């Protein structure tokens, strides 16, 4: 019993950094789950919709939906590896299989794994735009979509210049001209 509890706590501590602020409130920081469950519905706190900007040919800035300050696709990607890892490693512990047991029985290829084994293979092309807001209003102006009770409206925002480092090409590499 006690050994399993200690091992389960270790697994939880391993994924905790990915769960804090999204699923778990910590140190007076409000989590996305807490905001939606206790303070507002997601339409009320939907701050920005998916927005695309083409600052130049073959360059695309794709901005994520933001709910209560949290990027939707960014949050999904963050949790996409953490939650399955937590469930699977917790099952391993609850079934009584230690990492050492797995090695002794040559189950290591089926039972012993790390959080890295569950890391999503897809790349998030979306930018969390509010992370790049220029408080001095000196950066370039970029348009995003803001949600309103009646639909949406365009909104212009000064962003930091480094947001352009996150631009992607909408054209597949094999179709791009040199």
C-alpha atoms as an extended CHARMM CRD file, in Angstrom:
* protein
*
       178  EXT
         1         1  UNK       CA              0.0000000000        0.0000000000        0.0000000000  PROA      1               0.0000000000
         2         2  UNK       CA              2.4610000000        2.6690000000        1.1800000000  PROA      2               0.0000000000
         3         3  UNK       CA              4.9930000000        1.9640000000       -1.5590000000  PROA      3               0.0000000000
         4         4  UNK       CA              2.3020000000        2.3150000000       -4.2220000000  PROA      4               0.0000000000
         5         5  UNK       CA              1.1110000000        5.6110000000       -2.7210000000  PROA      5               0.0000000000
         6         6  UNK       CA              4.6500000000        6.9870000000       -2.8270000000  PROA      6               0.0000000000
         7         7  UNK       CA              5.0360000000        5.8280000000       -6.4250000000  PROA      7               0.0000000000
         8         8  UNK       CA              1.6720000000        7.3800000000       -7.4210000000  PROA      8               0.0000000000
         9         9  UNK       CA              2.7350000000       10.6820000000       -5.8590000000  PROA      9               0.0000000000
        10        10  UNK       CA              5.9790000000       10.5260000000       -7.8530000000  PROA      10              0.0000000000
        11        11  UNK       CA              3.9950000000       10.0530000000      -11.0750000000  PROA      11              0.0000000000
        12        12  UNK       CA              1.7020000000       12.9750000000      -10.1910000000  PROA      12              0.0000000000
        13        13  UNK       CA              4.6710000000       15.2180000000       -9.3450000000  PROA      13              0.0000000000
        14        14  UNK       CA              6.1810000000       14.3750000000      -12.7070000000  PROA      14              0.0000000000
        15        15  UNK       CA              3.1440000000       15.6550000000      -14.6390000000  PROA      15              0.0000000000
        16        16  UNK       CA              2.1920000000       18.4320000000      -12.2090000000  PROA      16              0.0000000000
        17        17  UNK       CA              3.9990000000       21.2420000000      -14.1060000000  PROA      17              0.0000000000
        18        18  UNK       CA              1.8450000000       20.4890000000      -17.1610000000  PROA      18              0.0000000000
        19        19  UNK       CA             -1.3860000000       20.3810000000      -15.1500000000  PROA      19              0.0000000000
        20        20  UNK       CA             -0.9160000000       23.5580000000      -13.1000000000  PROA      20              0.0000000000
        21        21  UNK       CA             -2.8520000000       26.5230000000      -14.5300000000  PROA      21              0.0000000000
        22        22  UNK       CA             -4.8490000000       24.3600000000      -16.9230000000  PROA      22              0.0000000000
        23        23  UNK       CA             -6.4560000000       21.6810000000      -14.7600000000  PROA      23              0.0000000000
        24        24  UNK       CA             -5.2020000000       22.5730000000      -11.2640000000  PROA      24              0.0000000000
        25        25  UNK       CA             -5.1970000000       25.9830000000       -9.5470000000  PROA      25              0.0000000000
        26        26  UNK       CA             -1.9550000000       26.5820000000       -7.6320000000  PROA      26              0.0000000000
        27        27  UNK       CA             -0.4320000000       29.4920000000       -5.6580000000  PROA      27              0.0000000000
        28        28  UNK       CA             -3.4740000000       31.7500000000       -6.1840000000  PROA      28              0.0000000000
        29        29  UNK       CA             -3.2210000000       31.2430000000       -9.9480000000  PROA      29              0.0000000000
        30        30  UNK       CA             -6.5920000000       30.4090000000      -11.4440000000  PROA      30              0.0000000000
        31        31  UNK       CA             -6.7560000000       27.4080000000      -13.7540000000  PROA      31              0.0000000000
        32        32  UNK       CA             -8.7450000000       27.2550000000      -16.9560000000  PROA      32              0.0000000000
        33        33  UNK       CA            -10.8660000000       24.4690000000      -15.4540000000  PROA      33              0.0000000000
        34        34  UNK       CA            -11.6250000000       26.6330000000      -12.4300000000  PROA      34              0.0000000000
        35        35  UNK       CA            -12.6070000000       29.6360000000      -14.5610000000  PROA      35              0.0000000000
        36        36  UNK       CA            -14.9990000000       27.6130000000      -16.7200000000  PROA      36              0.0000000000
        37        37  UNK       CA            -16.4470000000       25.5680000000      -13.8350000000  PROA      37              0.0000000000
        38        38  UNK       CA            -16.9660000000       28.3760000000      -11.3180000000  PROA      38              0.0000000000
        39        39  UNK       CA            -16.7570000000       31.8260000000      -12.8690000000  PROA      39              0.0000000000
        40        40  UNK       CA            -18.0020000000       31.9600000000      -16.4350000000  PROA      40              0.0000000000
        41        41  UNK       CA            -19.0110000000       29.9290000000      -19.4440000000  PROA      41              0.0000000000
        42        42  UNK       CA            -16.5060000000       29.6090000000      -22.2530000000  PROA      42              0.0000000000
        43        43  UNK       CA            -18.4190000000       31.9720000000      -24.6300000000  PROA      43              0.0000000000
        44        44  UNK       CA            -18.2480000000       34.6850000000      -21.9540000000  PROA      44              0.0000000000
        45        45  UNK       CA            -14.4830000000       34.4340000000      -21.6190000000  PROA      45              0.0000000000
        46        46  UNK       CA            -13.6440000000       33.7600000000      -25.2590000000  PROA      46              0.0000000000
        47        47  UNK       CA            -11.1540000000       36.5520000000      -25.8700000000  PROA      47              0.0000000000
        48        48  UNK       CA             -9.9410000000       35.8430000000      -29.3770000000  PROA      48              0.0000000000
        49        49  UNK       CA            -10.8070000000       33.5500000000      -32.2440000000  PROA      49              0.0000000000
        50        50  UNK       CA             -8.5030000000       31.8320000000      -34.6680000000  PROA      50              0.0000000000
        51        51  UNK       CA             -6.8900000000       34.6250000000      -36.6490000000  PROA      51              0.0000000000
        52        52  UNK       CA             -4.5920000000       34.4630000000      -39.6470000000  PROA      52              0.0000000000
        53        53  UNK       CA             -2.2510000000       37.2160000000      -40.8340000000  PROA      53              0.0000000000
        54        54  UNK       CA             -0.0570000000       37.2330000000      -43.9230000000  PROA      54              0.0000000000
        55        55  UNK       CA              2.7050000000       39.7530000000      -43.1600000000  PROA      55              0.0000000000
        56        56  UNK       CA              4.4230000000       38.8650000000      -46.4510000000  PROA      56              0.0000000000
        57        57  UNK       CA              4.1630000000       36.3050000000      -49.2410000000  PROA      57              0.0000000000
        58        58  UNK       CA              4.5930000000       32.6980000000      -48.0100000000  PROA      58              0.0000000000
        59        59  UNK       CA              4.5670000000       33.8330000000      -44.3790000000  PROA      59              0.0000000000
        60        60  UNK       CA              1.6460000000       33.1830000000      -42.0880000000  PROA      60              0.0000000000
        61        61  UNK       CA              0.9600000000       34.1460000000      -38.4850000000  PROA      61              0.0000000000
        62        62  UNK       CA             -1.7150000000       31.8220000000      -37.0820000000  PROA      62              0.0000000000
        63        63  UNK       CA             -3.1410000000       32.9340000000      -33.7370000000  PROA      63              0.0000000000
        64        64  UNK       CA             -4.8010000000       30.4940000000      -31.3570000000  PROA      64              0.0000000000
        65        65  UNK       CA             -8.2560000000       30.8550000000      -29.8290000000  PROA      65              0.0000000000
        66        66  UNK       CA             -7.9080000000       32.2890000000      -26.3280000000  PROA      66              0.0000000000
        67        67  UNK       CA            -10.2910000000       31.3670000000      -23.5370000000  PROA      67              0.0000000000
        68        68  UNK       CA             -9.7140000000       33.2080000000      -20.2650000000  PROA      68              0.0000000000
        69        69  UNK       CA             -6.1630000000       33.9870000000      -21.3900000000  PROA      69              0.0000000000
        70        70  UNK       CA             -5.4000000000       30.3430000000      -22.2160000000  PROA      70              0.0000000000
        71        71  UNK       CA             -4.5630000000       29.2660000000      -25.7770000000  PROA      71              0.0000000000
        72        72  UNK       CA             -6.9410000000       26.4830000000      -26.8320000000  PROA      72              0.0000000000
        73        73  UNK       CA             -4.7030000000       24.4050000000      -29.1190000000  PROA      73              0.0000000000
        74        74  UNK       CA             -1.6300000000       25.1740000000      -26.9930000000  PROA      74              0.0000000000
        75        75  UNK       CA             -3.4190000000       23.8660000000      -23.8970000000  PROA      75              0.0000000000
        76        76  UNK       CA             -4.6420000000       20.7610000000      -25.7080000000  PROA      76              0.0000000000
        77        77  UNK       CA             -1.1030000000       19.9820000000      -26.8610000000  PROA      77              0.0000000000
        78        78  UNK       CA              0.2440000000       20.5170000000      -23.3440000000  PROA      78              0.0000000000
        79        79  UNK       CA             -2.2500000000       18.0470000000      -21.8930000000  PROA      79              0.0000000000
        80        80  UNK       CA             -2.1520000000       15.5760000000      -24.8100000000  PROA      80              0.0000000000
        81        81  UNK       CA              0.9560000000       13.8880000000      -23.4470000000  PROA      81              0.0000000000
        82        82  UNK       CA              0.6270000000       14.5090000000      -19.7150000000  PROA      82              0.0000000000
        83        83  UNK       CA             -2.7920000000       12.9740000000      -19.1170000000  PROA      83              0.0000000000
        84        84  UNK       CA             -2.2710000000        9.6640000000      -20.9940000000  PROA      84              0.0000000000
        85        85  UNK       CA              1.1390000000        9.2760000000      -19.3380000000  PROA      85              0.0000000000
        86        86  UNK       CA             -0.3560000000        9.8880000000      -15.8900000000  PROA      86              0.0000000000
        87        87  UNK       CA             -3.1410000000        7.3570000000      -16.4960000000  PROA      87              0.0000000000
        88        88  UNK       CA             -0.8850000000        4.6540000000      -17.9340000000  PROA      88              0.0000000000
        89        89  UNK       CA              1.8890000000        5.0060000000      -15.3610000000  PROA      89              0.0000000000
        90        90  UNK       CA             -0.6860000000        5.0850000000      -12.5420000000  PROA      90              0.0000000000
        91        91  UNK       CA             -2.1870000000        1.8550000000      -13.8860000000  PROA      91              0.0000000000
        92        92  UNK       CA              1.2810000000        0.3140000000      -13.9250000000  PROA      92              0.0000000000
        93        93  UNK       CA              1.7200000000        1.2620000000      -10.2650000000  PROA      93              0.0000000000
        94        94  UNK       CA             -1.7550000000        0.0960000000       -9.2390000000  PROA      94              0.0000000000
        95        95  UNK       CA             -1.2320000000       -3.2420000000      -10.9800000000  PROA      95              0.0000000000
        96        96  UNK       CA              1.9050000000       -3.6920000000       -8.9110000000  PROA      96              0.0000000000
        97        97  UNK       CA              4.4160000000       -3.6230000000      -11.7620000000  PROA      97              0.0000000000
        98        98  UNK       CA              7.5250000000       -1.7000000000      -10.8330000000  PROA      98              0.0000000000
        99        99  UNK       CA              9.9630000000       -0.5090000000      -13.4470000000  PROA      99              0.0000000000
       100       100  UNK       CA             12.4660000000       -3.0160000000      -12.0080000000  PROA      100             0.0000000000
       101       101  UNK       CA              9.9190000000       -5.8670000000      -12.2890000000  PROA      101             0.0000000000
       102       102  UNK       CA              9.3500000000       -4.9590000000      -15.8980000000  PROA      102             0.0000000000
       103       103  UNK       CA             13.0610000000       -5.2200000000      -16.6150000000  PROA      103             0.0000000000
       104       104  UNK       CA             13.3770000000       -8.5650000000      -14.8180000000  PROA      104             0.0000000000
       105       105  UNK       CA             10.4520000000      -10.0560000000      -16.7410000000  PROA      105             0.0000000000
       106       106  UNK       CA             11.5220000000       -8.4340000000      -20.0160000000  PROA      106             0.0000000000
       107       107  UNK       CA              8.2910000000       -6.4110000000      -20.1220000000  PROA      107             0.0000000000
       108       108  UNK       CA             10.1990000000       -3.1670000000      -20.4740000000  PROA      108             0.0000000000
       109       109  UNK       CA              9.0540000000       -2.6670000000      -24.0490000000  PROA      109             0.0000000000
       110       110  UNK       CA              5.3910000000       -2.9440000000      -22.9980000000  PROA      110             0.0000000000
       111       111  UNK       CA              5.1070000000       -1.5830000000      -19.4630000000  PROA      111             0.0000000000
       112       112  UNK       CA              7.9800000000        0.7170000000      -18.5260000000  PROA      112             0.0000000000
       113       113  UNK       CA              7.8000000000        4.1280000000      -20.1580000000  PROA      113             0.0000000000
       114       114  UNK       CA              8.4970000000        7.7740000000      -19.5210000000  PROA      114             0.0000000000
       115       115  UNK       CA              6.5270000000       10.9610000000      -20.0340000000  PROA      115             0.0000000000
       116       116  UNK       CA              8.5550000000       11.5820000000      -23.1940000000  PROA      116             0.0000000000
       117       117  UNK       CA              6.9900000000        8.4430000000      -24.7230000000  PROA      117             0.0000000000
       118       118  UNK       CA              3.6400000000       10.2540000000      -24.6890000000  PROA      118             0.0000000000
       119       119  UNK       CA              4.8440000000       13.5680000000      -26.0970000000  PROA      119             0.0000000000
       120       120  UNK       CA              2.5810000000       14.5300000000      -29.0250000000  PROA      120             0.0000000000
       121       121  UNK       CA              4.2240000000       14.1750000000      -32.4180000000  PROA      121             0.0000000000
       122       122  UNK       CA              2.3230000000       17.1090000000      -33.9140000000  PROA      122             0.0000000000
       123       123  UNK       CA              3.6380000000       20.6520000000      -33.8420000000  PROA      123             0.0000000000
       124       124  UNK       CA              1.3440000000       23.4330000000      -32.6900000000  PROA      124             0.0000000000
       125       125  UNK       CA              1.3740000000       26.0580000000      -35.4690000000  PROA      125             0.0000000000
       126       126  UNK       CA             -0.7050000000       28.5280000000      -33.4560000000  PROA      126             0.0000000000
       127       127  UNK       CA              0.6330000000       31.5080000000      -31.5170000000  PROA      127             0.0000000000
       128       128  UNK       CA             -0.6470000000       32.5640000000      -28.0990000000  PROA      128             0.0000000000
       129       129  UNK       CA             -0.9860000000       36.1770000000      -29.1950000000  PROA      129             0.0000000000
       130       130  UNK       CA             -1.4650000000       37.7440000000      -25.7380000000  PROA      130             0.0000000000
       131       131  UNK       CA              2.0240000000       36.4940000000      -24.8060000000  PROA      131             0.0000000000
       132       132  UNK       CA              3.3730000000       38.9160000000      -27.4220000000  PROA      132             0.0000000000
       133       133  UNK       CA              1.3670000000       42.0790000000      -26.6770000000  PROA      133             0.0000000000
       134       134  UNK       CA              3.6870000000       45.0920000000      -26.6800000000  PROA      134             0.0000000000
       135       135  UNK       CA              2.8240000000       47.1510000000      -23.5690000000  PROA      135             0.0000000000
       136       136  UNK       CA              4.7490000000       50.1380000000      -24.9740000000  PROA      136             0.0000000000
       137       137  UNK       CA              2.7190000000       50.0340000000      -28.2010000000  PROA      137             0.0000000000
       138       138  UNK       CA              5.8790000000       50.3550000000      -30.3120000000  PROA      138             0.0000000000
       139       139  UNK       CA              5.6420000000       47.0170000000      -32.1270000000  PROA      139             0.0000000000
       140       140  UNK       CA              3.9220000000       46.2690000000      -35.4020000000  PROA      140             0.0000000000
       141       141  UNK       CA              0.1260000000       46.2950000000      -35.4770000000  PROA      141             0.0000000000
       142       142  UNK       CA             -1.4800000000       42.9230000000      -36.1320000000  PROA      142             0.0000000000
       143       143  UNK       CA             -5.1790000000       42.1790000000      -36.5930000000  PROA      143             0.0000000000
       144       144  UNK       CA             -6.9280000000       39.4900000000      -34.5870000000  PROA      144             0.0000000000
       145       145  UNK       CA            -10.5670000000       38.4760000000      -34.2040000000  PROA      145             0.0000000000
       146       146  UNK       CA            -12.2880000000       39.3680000000      -30.9120000000  PROA      146             0.0000000000
       147       147  UNK       CA            -15.5130000000       37.6310000000      -29.9450000000  PROA      147             0.0000000000
       148       148  UNK       CA            -18.4970000000       39.6830000000      -28.8550000000  PROA      148             0.0000000000
       149       149  UNK       CA            -21.9880000000       38.6020000000      -27.7120000000  PROA      149             0.0000000000
       150       150  UNK       CA            -23.2300000000       39.3570000000      -31.2230000000  PROA      150             0.0000000000
       151       151  UNK       CA            -20.4990000000       37.5190000000      -33.1160000000  PROA      151             0.0000000000
       152       152  UNK       CA            -16.9890000000       38.7850000000      -33.7110000000  PROA      152             0.0000000000
       153       153  UNK       CA            -15.1460000000       41.9330000000      -34.7080000000  PROA      153             0.0000000000
       154       154  UNK       CA            -11.6350000000       42.6810000000      -35.9240000000  PROA      154             0.0000000000
       155       155  UNK       CA             -9.2370000000       44.1310000000      -33.3730000000  PROA      155             0.0000000000
       156       156  UNK       CA             -5.7840000000       45.6000000000      -33.9350000000  PROA      156             0.0000000000
       157       157  UNK       CA             -3.0510000000       45.0530000000      -31.3860000000  PROA      157             0.0000000000
       158       158  UNK       CA              0.5980000000       46.1130000000      -31.1000000000  PROA      158             0.0000000000
       159       159  UNK       CA              2.7190000000       42.9870000000      -30.7710000000  PROA      159             0.0000000000
       160       160  UNK       CA              6.3900000000       42.4930000000      -30.0330000000  PROA      160             0.0000000000
       161       161  UNK       CA              8.5910000000       42.1440000000      -33.1010000000  PROA      161             0.0000000000
       162       162  UNK       CA              9.6700000000       38.5850000000      -32.1100000000  PROA      162             0.0000000000
       163       163  UNK       CA              6.1910000000       37.2830000000      -32.9340000000  PROA      163             0.0000000000
       164       164  UNK       CA              7.3610000000       37.2140000000      -36.5680000000  PROA      164             0.0000000000
       165       165  UNK       CA              9.9530000000       34.5840000000      -35.6040000000  PROA      165             0.0000000000
       166       166  UNK       CA              6.9750000000       32.2220000000      -35.1520000000  PROA      166             0.0000000000
       167       167  UNK       CA              5.6070000000       32.7280000000      -38.6600000000  PROA      167             0.0000000000
       168       168  UNK       CA              5.1310000000       29.5950000000      -40.7400000000  PROA      168             0.0000000000
       169       169  UNK       CA              4.8210000000       29.0030000000      -44.4550000000  PROA      169             0.0000000000
       170       170  UNK       CA              1.3410000000       28.0210000000      -45.6140000000  PROA      170             0.0000000000
       171       171  UNK       CA              2.8840000000       26.4940000000      -48.7570000000  PROA      171             0.0000000000
       172       172  UNK       CA              4.3440000000       22.9690000000      -48.5190000000  PROA      172             0.0000000000
       173       173  UNK       CA              8.1630000000       23.0560000000      -48.7530000000  PROA      173             0.0000000000
       174       174  UNK       CA              8.2090000000       21.1710000000      -52.0710000000  PROA      174             0.0000000000
       175       175  UNK       CA              5.9970000000       23.8570000000      -53.6810000000  PROA      175             0.0000000000
       176       176  UNK       CA              7.9350000000       26.8850000000      -52.4440000000  PROA      176             0.0000000000
       177       177  UNK       CA              9.9520000000       28.9340000000      -54.9070000000  PROA      177             0.0000000000
       178       178  UNK       CA             13.5660000000       29.7190000000      -53.9850000000  PROA      178             0.0000000000
